[in-house]
Amino acid sequence: MPTHLKRCTKCMNYTISEANCKNCNSPVENVYPPRFSLQDKYQDYRMEHFRKKMHEKFPDLKKK
Ligand SMILES: [Zn+2]
């Protein structure tokens, strides 16, 4: 698994550690792993945490 996978912003050609695309010489951008994102996990965690805190502060909410 290459660590520096990049993709051309113009022709979407994948390349590794190139400054510019080999096909069209356009700038390339870093490609990140698709949507197994840590951010979402943290968001879930935060929401869960938030919900618990809310229930602690406002126990009445549980009844609904
Ligand atoms: Zn290109």
N, CA, C, O and the ligand as a Tripos MOL2 file, in Angstrom:
@<TRIPOS>MOLECULE
protein
  257   255    65     0     0
PROTEIN
NO_CHARGES

@<TRIPOS>ATOM
      1 N           0.8550   -1.2100    0.0000 N.3       1 MET1
      2 CA          0.0000    0.0000    0.0000 C.3       1 MET1
      3 C           0.8780    1.2420    0.0000 C.2       1 MET1
      4 O           1.5850    1.5040    0.9740 O.2       1 MET1
      5 N           0.8400    1.9950   -1.0670 N.am      2 PRO2
      6 CA          1.6510    3.2180   -1.1260 C.3       2 PRO2
      7 C           1.1700    4.2560   -0.1200 C.2       2 PRO2
      8 O          -0.0280    4.4320    0.0990 O.2       2 PRO2
      9 N           2.1250    4.9280    0.4750 N.am      3 THR3
     10 CA          1.7510    5.8910    1.5060 C.3       3 THR3
     11 C           1.4500    7.2630    0.9250 C.2       3 THR3
     12 O           0.7560    8.0750    1.5370 O.2       3 THR3
     13 N           1.9810    7.5070   -0.2620 N.am      4 HIS4
     14 CA          1.7800    8.8370   -0.8410 C.3       4 HIS4
     15 C           1.0380    8.7540   -2.1670 C.2       4 HIS4
     16 O           1.5050    9.2490   -3.1930 O.2       4 HIS4
     17 N          -0.1000    8.1340   -2.1220 N.am      5 LEU5
     18 CA         -0.9150    8.0390   -3.3200 C.3       5 LEU5
     19 C          -1.5200    9.3950   -3.6280 C.2       5 LEU5
     20 O          -2.1100   10.0540   -2.7710 O.2       5 LEU5
     21 N          -1.3530    9.7860   -4.8790 N.am      6 LYS6
     22 CA         -1.9050   11.0770   -5.2850 C.3       6 LYS6
     23 C          -2.7160   10.9270   -6.5430 C.2       6 LYS6
     24 O          -2.6000    9.9350   -7.2620 O.2       6 LYS6
     25 N          -3.5370   11.9210   -6.8020 N.am      7 ARG7
     26 CA         -4.4030   11.8630   -7.9630 C.3       7 ARG7
     27 C          -4.3810   13.1920   -8.6850 C.2       7 ARG7
     28 O          -4.3710   14.2580   -8.0700 O.2       7 ARG7
     29 N          -4.3740   13.1060   -9.9970 N.am      8 CYS8
     30 CA         -4.3890   14.3140  -10.8110 C.3       8 CYS8
     31 C          -5.7150   15.0440  -10.6420 C.2       8 CYS8
     32 O          -6.7850   14.4350  -10.6300 O.2       8 CYS8
     33 N          -5.6180   16.3530  -10.5130 N.am      9 THR9
     34 CA         -6.8380   17.1340  -10.3290 C.3       9 THR9
     35 C          -7.6200   17.2870  -11.6330 C.2       9 THR9
     36 O          -8.7880   17.6750  -11.6310 O.2       9 THR9
     37 N          -6.9540   16.9770  -12.7390 N.am     10 LYS10
     38 CA         -7.5870   17.1930  -14.0430 C.3      10 LYS10
     39 C          -8.1030   15.8970  -14.6550 C.2      10 LYS10
     40 O          -9.2920   15.7770  -14.9520 O.2      10 LYS10
     41 N          -7.2160   14.9300  -14.8440 N.am     11 CYS11
     42 CA         -7.6200   13.7020  -15.5310 C.3      11 CYS11
     43 C          -7.8580   12.5410  -14.5690 C.2      11 CYS11
     44 O          -8.1780   11.4370  -15.0080 O.2      11 CYS11
     45 N          -7.7060   12.7750  -13.2580 N.am     12 MET12
     46 CA         -7.9650   11.7700  -12.2280 C.3      12 MET12
     47 C          -7.0390   10.5640  -12.3280 C.2      12 MET12
     48 O          -7.3630    9.4750  -11.8540 O.2      12 MET12
     49 N          -5.8940   10.7710  -12.9450 N.am     13 ASN13
     50 CA         -4.9120    9.7070  -13.0360 C.3      13 ASN13
     51 C          -4.1990    9.5560  -11.6950 C.2      13 ASN13
     52 O          -3.7700   10.5400  -11.0930 O.2      13 ASN13
     53 N          -4.0790    8.3100  -11.2360 N.am     14 TYR14
     54 CA         -3.3980    8.0870   -9.9620 C.3      14 TYR14
     55 C          -1.8940    8.0140  -10.1700 C.2      14 TYR14
     56 O          -1.4060    7.4650  -11.1590 O.2      14 TYR14
     57 N          -1.1830    8.5760   -9.2210 N.am     15 THR15
     58 CA          0.2640    8.5660   -9.3020 C.3      15 THR15
     59 C           0.8410    8.4990   -7.8890 C.2      15 THR15
     60 O           0.1500    8.7620   -6.9060 O.2      15 THR15
     61 N           2.0960    8.1480   -7.8130 N.am     16 ILE16
     62 CA          2.7260    8.0410   -6.5010 C.3      16 ILE16
     63 C           3.8910    9.0170   -6.3990 C.2      16 ILE16
     64 O           4.8550    8.9350   -7.1590 O.2      16 ILE16
     65 N           3.7880    9.9270   -5.4620 N.am     17 SER17
     66 CA          4.8660   10.8620   -5.1580 C.3      17 SER17
     67 C           5.3820   11.6230   -6.3780 C.2      17 SER17
     68 O           6.5860   11.8290   -6.5290 O.2      17 SER17
     69 N           4.4810   12.0290   -7.2240 N.am     18 GLU18
     70 CA          4.8460   12.8680   -8.3510 C.3      18 GLU18
     71 C           4.3910   14.2990   -8.0790 C.2      18 GLU18
     72 O           3.3440   14.5260   -7.4740 O.2      18 GLU18
     73 N           5.1770   15.2390   -8.5250 N.am     19 ALA19
     74 CA          4.7920   16.6370   -8.3370 C.3      19 ALA19
     75 C           3.6530   17.0010   -9.2910 C.2      19 ALA19
     76 O           2.7440   17.7580   -8.9510 O.2      19 ALA19
     77 N           3.7390   16.4300  -10.5060 N.am     20 ASN20
     78 CA          2.7000   16.6940  -11.4930 C.3      20 ASN20
     79 C           2.2810   15.4110  -12.1940 C.2      20 ASN20
     80 O           3.0110   14.4200  -12.1940 O.2      20 ASN20
     81 N           1.1060   15.4440  -12.7840 N.am     21 CYS21
     82 CA          0.5790   14.2780  -13.4820 C.3      21 CYS21
     83 C           1.4500   13.9150  -14.6790 C.2      21 CYS21
     84 O           1.9110   14.7810  -15.4230 O.2      21 CYS21
     85 N           1.6620   12.6070  -14.8450 N.am     22 LYS22
     86 CA          2.4760   12.1600  -15.9750 C.3      22 LYS22
     87 C           1.7330   12.3090  -17.2900 C.2      22 LYS22
     88 O           2.3370   12.4890  -18.3480 O.2      22 LYS22
     89 N           0.4200   12.2320  -17.2070 N.am     23 ASN23
     90 CA         -0.3970   12.3350  -18.4140 C.3      23 ASN23
     91 C          -0.4880   13.7610  -18.9420 C.2      23 ASN23
     92 O          -0.1640   14.0400  -20.0960 O.2      23 ASN23
     93 N          -0.9410   14.6590  -18.0610 N.am     24 CYS24
     94 CA         -1.2840   15.9960  -18.5380 C.3      24 CYS24
     95 C          -0.4930   17.0990  -17.8280 C.2      24 CYS24
     96 O          -0.6970   18.2860  -18.0820 O.2      24 CYS24
     97 N           0.4100   16.6870  -16.9360 N.am     25 ASN25
     98 CA          1.2670   17.6580  -16.2440 C.3      25 ASN25
     99 C           0.4940   18.6440  -15.3660 C.2      25 ASN25
    100 O           0.9650   19.7450  -15.0770 O.2      25 ASN25
    101 N          -0.6950   18.2270  -14.9510 N.am     26 SER26
    102 CA         -1.4700   19.0580  -14.0350 C.3      26 SER26
    103 C          -1.0490   18.7550  -12.5970 C.2      26 SER26
    104 O          -0.4730   17.7030  -12.3190 O.2      26 SER26
    105 N          -1.3410   19.6830  -11.6920 N.am     27 PRO27
    106 CA         -1.0140   19.4180  -10.2850 C.3      27 PRO27
    107 C          -1.7940   18.2260   -9.7450 C.2      27 PRO27
    108 O          -2.9210   17.9590  -10.1610 O.2      27 PRO27
    109 N          -1.1690   17.5190   -8.8100 N.am     28 VAL28
    110 CA         -1.8390   16.3670   -8.2030 C.3      28 VAL28
    111 C          -2.1820   16.6880   -6.7560 C.2      28 VAL28
    112 O          -1.5830   17.5640   -6.1320 O.2      28 VAL28
    113 N          -3.1580   15.9580   -6.2460 N.am     29 GLU29
    114 CA         -3.5660   16.1610   -4.8530 C.3      29 GLU29
    115 C          -3.4720   14.8480   -4.0990 C.2      29 GLU29
    116 O          -3.5460   13.7740   -4.6960 O.2      29 GLU29
    117 N          -3.3100   14.9330   -2.8050 N.am     30 ASN30
    118 CA         -3.2540   13.7300   -1.9790 C.3      30 ASN30
    119 C          -4.5860   13.0040   -1.9830 C.2      30 ASN30
    120 O          -5.6510   13.6200   -1.9730 O.2      30 ASN30
    121 N          -4.5030   11.6880   -1.9990 N.am     31 VAL31
    122 CA         -5.7180   10.8820   -1.9240 C.3      31 VAL31
    123 C          -5.7670   10.2300   -0.5510 C.2      31 VAL31
    124 O          -4.8120    9.5830   -0.1200 O.2      31 VAL31
    125 N          -6.8660   10.4050    0.1100 N.am     32 TYR32
    126 CA         -7.0190    9.8280    1.4310 C.3      32 TYR32
    127 C          -7.9030    8.5970    1.3560 C.2      32 TYR32
    128 O          -8.7280    8.4810    0.4500 O.2      32 TYR32
    129 N          -7.7440    7.6850    2.2870 N.am     33 PRO33
    130 CA         -8.5900    6.4940    2.2860 C.3      33 PRO33
    131 C         -10.0560    6.8800    2.2990 C.2      33 PRO33
    132 O         -10.4590    7.7600    3.0600 O.2      33 PRO33
    133 N         -10.8510    6.2410    1.4760 N.am     34 PRO34
    134 CA        -12.2330    6.6640    1.3050 C.3      34 PRO34
    135 C         -13.1110    6.3730    2.5120 C.2      34 PRO34
    136 O         -13.4150    5.2180    2.8110 O.2      34 PRO34
    137 N         -13.4980    7.3890    3.1710 N.am     35 ARG35
    138 CA        -14.5990    7.3710    4.1530 C.3      35 ARG35
    139 C         -14.5840    6.2880    5.2070 C.2      35 ARG35
    140 O         -15.6470    5.8660    5.6610 O.2      35 ARG35
    141 N         -13.4230    5.8280    5.6070 N.am     36 PHE36
    142 CA        -13.4610    5.0380    6.8370 C.3      36 PHE36
    143 C         -13.0260    6.0160    7.9250 C.2      36 PHE36
    144 O         -12.2460    5.6910    8.8200 O.2      36 PHE36
    145 N         -13.5610    7.2170    7.8070 N.am     37 SER37
    146 CA        -12.9580    8.3750    8.4390 C.3      37 SER37
    147 C         -13.0240    8.3570    9.9550 C.2      37 SER37
    148 O         -14.0490    8.0270   10.5500 O.2      37 SER37
    149 N         -11.9180    8.7170   10.5560 N.am     38 LEU38
    150 CA        -11.8430    8.8430   12.0000 C.3      38 LEU38
    151 C         -12.8080    9.9040   12.4980 C.2      38 LEU38
    152 O         -13.3870    9.7920   13.5780 O.2      38 LEU38
    153 N         -12.9600   10.9100   11.7020 N.am     39 GLN39
    154 CA        -13.7850   12.0360   12.1080 C.3      39 GLN39
    155 C         -15.2080   11.5850   12.4480 C.2      39 GLN39
    156 O         -15.7910   12.0170   13.4420 O.2      39 GLN39
    157 N         -15.7470   10.7160   11.6060 N.am     40 ASP40
    158 CA        -17.0980   10.2330   11.8490 C.3      40 ASP40
    159 C         -17.1850    9.4530   13.1560 C.2      40 ASP40
    160 O         -18.1470    9.5780   13.9130 O.2      40 ASP40
    161 N         -16.1490    8.6430   13.4000 N.am     41 LYS41
    162 CA        -16.1330    7.8890   14.6460 C.3      41 LYS41
    163 C         -16.1560    8.8300   15.8370 C.2      41 LYS41
    164 O         -16.9050    8.6390   16.7950 O.2      41 LYS41
    165 N         -15.3310    9.8320   15.7520 N.am     42 TYR42
    166 CA        -15.2820   10.7950   16.8470 C.3      42 TYR42
    167 C         -16.6040   11.5210   16.9860 C.2      42 TYR42
    168 O         -17.0460   11.8370   18.0910 O.2      42 TYR42
    169 N         -17.2160   11.7740   15.8730 N.am     43 GLN43
    170 CA        -18.4990   12.4620   15.9060 C.3      43 GLN43
    171 C         -19.5410   11.6160   16.6220 C.2      43 GLN43
    172 O         -20.3110   12.1110   17.4460 O.2      43 GLN43
    173 N         -19.5480   10.3240   16.2880 N.am     44 ASP44
    174 CA        -20.4580    9.4130   16.9790 C.3      44 ASP44
    175 C         -20.1850    9.4060   18.4710 C.2      44 ASP44
    176 O         -21.0900    9.4910   19.3000 O.2      44 ASP44
    177 N         -18.9180    9.3020   18.7750 N.am     45 TYR45
    178 CA        -18.5150    9.2690   20.1770 C.3      45 TYR45
    179 C         -18.9760   10.5340   20.8900 C.2      45 TYR45
    180 O         -19.5060   10.4900   22.0000 O.2      45 TYR45
    181 N         -18.7570   11.6670   20.2170 N.am     46 ARG46
    182 CA        -19.1300   12.9470   20.8220 C.3      46 ARG46
    183 C         -20.6340   13.0440   21.0230 C.2      46 ARG46
    184 O         -21.1080   13.5300   22.0510 O.2      46 ARG46
    185 N         -21.3730   12.5780   20.0330 N.am     47 MET47
    186 CA        -22.8240   12.6160   20.1400 C.3      47 MET47
    187 C         -23.3010   11.7530   21.3000 C.2      47 MET47
    188 O         -24.1760   12.1540   22.0680 O.2      47 MET47
    189 N         -22.7190   10.5660   21.4190 N.am     48 GLU48
    190 CA        -23.0790    9.6560   22.4940 C.3      48 GLU48
    191 C         -22.7730   10.2940   23.8380 C.2      48 GLU48
    192 O         -23.5890   10.2690   24.7600 O.2      48 GLU48
    193 N         -21.5950   10.8570   23.9270 N.am     49 HIS49
    194 CA        -21.1630   11.5270   25.1430 C.3      49 HIS49
    195 C         -22.1090   12.6710   25.4800 C.2      49 HIS49
    196 O         -22.5280   12.8440   26.6240 O.2      49 HIS49
    197 N         -22.4200   13.4190   24.4840 N.am     50 PHE50
    198 CA        -23.3140   14.5630   24.6430 C.3      50 PHE50
    199 C         -24.6810   14.1100   25.1350 C.2      50 PHE50
    200 O         -25.2740   14.7310   26.0170 O.2      50 PHE50
    201 N         -25.1640   13.0380   24.5610 N.am     51 ARG51
    202 CA        -26.4730   12.5210   24.9350 C.3      51 ARG51
    203 C         -26.4860   12.0930   26.4090 C.2      51 ARG51
    204 O         -27.4250   12.3740   27.1530 O.2      51 ARG51
    205 N         -25.4190   11.4090   26.7940 N.am     52 LYS52
    206 CA        -25.3350   10.9680   28.1940 C.3      52 LYS52
    207 C         -25.3340   12.1570   29.1420 C.2      52 LYS52
    208 O         -26.0330   12.1710   30.1550 O.2      52 LYS52
    209 N         -24.5440   13.1390   28.7910 N.am     53 LYS53
    210 CA        -24.4750   14.3390   29.6250 C.3      53 LYS53
    211 C         -25.8370   15.0060   29.7260 C.2      53 LYS53
    212 O         -26.2380   15.4790   30.7900 O.2      53 LYS53
    213 N         -26.5220   15.0350   28.6310 N.am     54 MET54
    214 CA        -27.8440   15.6470   28.6190 C.3      54 MET54
    215 C         -28.7840   14.8930   29.5480 C.2      54 MET54
    216 O         -29.5580   15.4990   30.2900 O.2      54 MET54
    217 N         -28.7110   13.5810   29.5010 N.am     55 HIS55
    218 CA        -29.5740   12.7760   30.3570 C.3      55 HIS55
    219 C         -29.2270   12.9450   31.8240 C.2      55 HIS55
    220 O         -30.0910   12.8990   32.7000 O.2      55 HIS55
    221 N         -27.9370   13.1430   32.0700 N.am     56 GLU56
    222 CA        -27.5230   13.3730   33.4550 C.3      56 GLU56
    223 C         -28.0560   14.7010   33.9650 C.2      56 GLU56
    224 O         -28.5250   14.8230   35.0970 O.2      56 GLU56
    225 N         -27.9690   15.6700   33.1060 N.am     57 LYS57
    226 CA        -28.4010   17.0100   33.5080 C.3      57 LYS57
    227 C         -29.9120   17.1440   33.5300 C.2      57 LYS57
    228 O         -30.4920   17.8220   34.3790 O.2      57 LYS57
    229 N         -30.5230   16.4770   32.5700 N.am     58 PHE58
    230 CA        -31.9840   16.5840   32.4770 C.3      58 PHE58
    231 C         -32.6040   15.1740   32.4430 C.2      58 PHE58
    232 O         -32.9690   14.6750   31.3790 O.2      58 PHE58
    233 N         -32.7150   14.5580   33.5960 N.am     59 PRO59
    234 CA        -33.2320   13.1790   33.6720 C.3      59 PRO59
    235 C         -34.6330   13.0460   33.1000 C.2      59 PRO59
    236 O         -35.0360   11.9640   32.6700 O.2      59 PRO59
    237 N         -35.3490   14.1070   33.0950 N.am     60 ASP60
    238 CA        -36.7070   14.0730   32.5720 C.3      60 ASP60
    239 C         -36.7730   13.6980   31.1040 C.2      60 ASP60
    240 O         -37.7790   13.1860   30.6120 O.2      60 ASP60
    241 N         -35.6710   13.9700   30.4210 N.am     61 LEU61
    242 CA        -35.6260   13.6710   28.9890 C.3      61 LEU61
    243 C         -35.8020   12.1740   28.7370 C.2      61 LEU61
    244 O         -36.3300   11.7760   27.6990 O.2      61 LEU61
    245 N         -35.3640   11.3520   29.6800 N.am     62 LYS62
    246 CA        -35.4340    9.9060   29.5070 C.3      62 LYS62
    247 C         -36.8690    9.4060   29.4080 C.2      62 LYS62
    248 O         -37.1510    8.3990   28.7590 O.2      62 LYS62
    249 N         -37.7460   10.1140   30.0510 N.am     63 LYS63
    250 CA        -39.1270    9.6610   30.0900 C.3      63 LYS63
    251 C         -39.8190    9.7750   28.7360 C.2      63 LYS63
    252 O         -40.8170    9.1060   28.4660 O.2      63 LYS63
    253 N         -39.2630   10.6390   27.8970 N.am     64 LYS64
    254 CA        -39.9100   10.8270   26.6050 C.3      64 LYS64
    255 C         -39.5260    9.7540   25.6080 C.2      64 LYS64
    256 O         -39.9920    9.7750   24.4680 O.2      64 LYS64
    257 ZN         -3.5530   14.3260  -15.3780 Zn       65 ZN65
@<TRIPOS>BOND
     1     1     2 1
     2     2     3 1
     3     3     4 2
     4     3     5 am
     5     5     6 1
     6     6     7 1
     7     7     8 2
     8     7     9 am
     9     9    10 1
    10    10    11 1
    11    11    12 2
    12    11    13 am
    13    13    14 1
    14    14    15 1
    15    15    16 2
    16    15    17 am
    17    17    18 1
    18    18    19 1
    19    19    20 2
    20    19    21 am
    21    21    22 1
    22    22    23 1
    23    23    24 2
    24    23    25 am
    25    25    26 1
    26    26    27 1
    27    27    28 2
    28    27    29 am
    29    29    30 1
    30    30    31 1
    31    31    32 2
    32    31    33 am
    33    33    34 1
    34    34    35 1
    35    35    36 2
    36    35    37 am
    37    37    38 1
    38    38    39 1
    39    39    40 2
    40    39    41 am
    41    41    42 1
    42    42    43 1
    43    43    44 2
    44    43    45 am
    45    45    46 1
    46    46    47 1
    47    47    48 2
    48    47    49 am
    49    49    50 1
    50    50    51 1
    51    51    52 2
    52    51    53 am
    53    53    54 1
    54    54    55 1
    55    55    56 2
    56    55    57 am
    57    57    58 1
    58    58    59 1
    59    59    60 2
    60    59    61 am
    61    61    62 1
    62    62    63 1
    63    63    64 2
    64    63    65 am
    65    65    66 1
    66    66    67 1
    67    67    68 2
    68    67    69 am
    69    69    70 1
    70    70    71 1
    71    71    72 2
    72    71    73 am
    73    73    74 1
    74    74    75 1
    75    75    76 2
    76    75    77 am
    77    77    78 1
    78    78    79 1
    79    79    80 2
    80    79    81 am
    81    81    82 1
    82    82    83 1
    83    83    84 2
    84    83    85 am
    85    85    86 1
    86    86    87 1
    87    87    88 2
    88    87    89 am
    89    89    90 1
    90    90    91 1
    91    91    92 2
    92    91    93 am
    93    93    94 1
    94    94    95 1
    95    95    96 2
    96    95    97 am
    97    97    98 1
    98    98    99 1
    99    99   100 2
   100    99   101 am
   101   101   102 1
   102   102   103 1
   103   103   104 2
   104   103   105 am
   105   105   106 1
   106   106   107 1
   107   107   108 2
   108   107   109 am
   109   109   110 1
   110   110   111 1
   111   111   112 2
   112   111   113 am
   113   113   114 1
   114   114   115 1
   115   115   116 2
   116   115   117 am
   117   117   118 1
   118   118   119 1
   119   119   120 2
   120   119   121 am
   121   121   122 1
   122   122   123 1
   123   123   124 2
   124   123   125 am
   125   125   126 1
   126   126   127 1
   127   127   128 2
   128   127   129 am
   129   129   130 1
   130   130   131 1
   131   131   132 2
   132   131   133 am
   133   133   134 1
   134   134   135 1
   135   135   136 2
   136   135   137 am
   137   137   138 1
   138   138   139 1
   139   139   140 2
   140   139   141 am
   141   141   142 1
   142   142   143 1
   143   143   144 2
   144   143   145 am
   145   145   146 1
   146   146   147 1
   147   147   148 2
   148   147   149 am
   149   149   150 1
   150   150   151 1
   151   151   152 2
   152   151   153 am
   153   153   154 1
   154   154   155 1
   155   155   156 2
   156   155   157 am
   157   157   158 1
   158   158   159 1
   159   159   160 2
   160   159   161 am
   161   161   162 1
   162   162   163 1
   163   163   164 2
   164   163   165 am
   165   165   166 1
   166   166   167 1
   167   167   168 2
   168   167   169 am
   169   169   170 1
   170   170   171 1
   171   171   172 2
   172   171   173 am
   173   173   174 1
   174   174   175 1
   175   175   176 2
   176   175   177 am
   177   177   178 1
   178   178   179 1
   179   179   180 2
   180   179   181 am
   181   181   182 1
   182   182   183 1
   183   183   184 2
   184   183   185 am
   185   185   186 1
   186   186   187 1
   187   187   188 2
   188   187   189 am
   189   189   190 1
   190   190   191 1
   191   191   192 2
   192   191   193 am
   193   193   194 1
   194   194   195 1
   195   195   196 2
   196   195   197 am
   197   197   198 1
   198   198   199 1
   199   199   200 2
   200   199   201 am
   201   201   202 1
   202   202   203 1
   203   203   204 2
   204   203   205 am
   205   205   206 1
   206   206   207 1
   207   207   208 2
   208   207   209 am
   209   209   210 1
   210   210   211 1
   211   211   212 2
   212   211   213 am
   213   213   214 1
   214   214   215 1
   215   215   216 2
   216   215   217 am
   217   217   218 1
   218   218   219 1
   219   219   220 2
   220   219   221 am
   221   221   222 1
   222   222   223 1
   223   223   224 2
   224   223   225 am
   225   225   226 1
   226   226   227 1
   227   227   228 2
   228   227   229 am
   229   229   230 1
   230   230   231 1
   231   231   232 2
   232   231   233 am
   233   233   234 1
   234   234   235 1
   235   235   236 2
   236   235   237 am
   237   237   238 1
   238   238   239 1
   239   239   240 2
   240   239   241 am
   241   241   242 1
   242   242   243 1
   243   243   244 2
   244   243   245 am
   245   245   246 1
   246   246   247 1
   247   247   248 2
   248   247   249 am
   249   249   250 1
   250   250   251 1
   251   251   252 2
   252   251   253 am
   253   253   254 1
   254   254   255 1
   255   255   256 2
@<TRIPOS>SUBSTRUCTURE
     1 MET1         2 RESIDUE 1 A MET
     2 PRO2         6 RESIDUE 1 A PRO
     3 THR3        10 RESIDUE 1 A THR
     4 HIS4        14 RESIDUE 1 A HIS
     5 LEU5        18 RESIDUE 1 A LEU
     6 LYS6        22 RESIDUE 1 A LYS
     7 ARG7        26 RESIDUE 1 A ARG
     8 CYS8        30 RESIDUE 1 A CYS
     9 THR9        34 RESIDUE 1 A THR
    10 LYS10       38 RESIDUE 1 A LYS
    11 CYS11       42 RESIDUE 1 A CYS
    12 MET12       46 RESIDUE 1 A MET
    13 ASN13       50 RESIDUE 1 A ASN
    14 TYR14       54 RESIDUE 1 A TYR
    15 THR15       58 RESIDUE 1 A THR
    16 ILE16       62 RESIDUE 1 A ILE
    17 SER17       66 RESIDUE 1 A SER
    18 GLU18       70 RESIDUE 1 A GLU
    19 ALA19       74 RESIDUE 1 A ALA
    20 ASN20       78 RESIDUE 1 A ASN
    21 CYS21       82 RESIDUE 1 A CYS
    22 LYS22       86 RESIDUE 1 A LYS
    23 ASN23       90 RESIDUE 1 A ASN
    24 CYS24       94 RESIDUE 1 A CYS
    25 ASN25       98 RESIDUE 1 A ASN
    26 SER26      102 RESIDUE 1 A SER
    27 PRO27      106 RESIDUE 1 A PRO
    28 VAL28      110 RESIDUE 1 A VAL
    29 GLU29      114 RESIDUE 1 A GLU
    30 ASN30      118 RESIDUE 1 A ASN
    31 VAL31      122 RESIDUE 1 A VAL
    32 TYR32      126 RESIDUE 1 A TYR
    33 PRO33      130 RESIDUE 1 A PRO
    34 PRO34      134 RESIDUE 1 A PRO
    35 ARG35      138 RESIDUE 1 A ARG
    36 PHE36      142 RESIDUE 1 A PHE
    37 SER37      146 RESIDUE 1 A SER
    38 LEU38      150 RESIDUE 1 A LEU
    39 GLN39      154 RESIDUE 1 A GLN
    40 ASP40      158 RESIDUE 1 A ASP
    41 LYS41      162 RESIDUE 1 A LYS
    42 TYR42      166 RESIDUE 1 A TYR
    43 GLN43      170 RESIDUE 1 A GLN
    44 ASP44      174 RESIDUE 1 A ASP
    45 TYR45      178 RESIDUE 1 A TYR
    46 ARG46      182 RESIDUE 1 A ARG
    47 MET47      186 RESIDUE 1 A MET
    48 GLU48      190 RESIDUE 1 A GLU
    49 HIS49      194 RESIDUE 1 A HIS
    50 PHE50      198 RESIDUE 1 A PHE
    51 ARG51      202 RESIDUE 1 A ARG
    52 LYS52      206 RESIDUE 1 A LYS
    53 LYS53      210 RESIDUE 1 A LYS
    54 MET54      214 RESIDUE 1 A MET
    55 HIS55      218 RESIDUE 1 A HIS
    56 GLU56      222 RESIDUE 1 A GLU
    57 LYS57      226 RESIDUE 1 A LYS
    58 PHE58      230 RESIDUE 1 A PHE
    59 PRO59      234 RESIDUE 1 A PRO
    60 ASP60      238 RESIDUE 1 A ASP
    61 LEU61      242 RESIDUE 1 A LEU
    62 LYS62      246 RESIDUE 1 A LYS
    63 LYS63      250 RESIDUE 1 A LYS
    64 LYS64      254 RESIDUE 1 A LYS
    65 ZN65       257 GROUP 0 **** ****
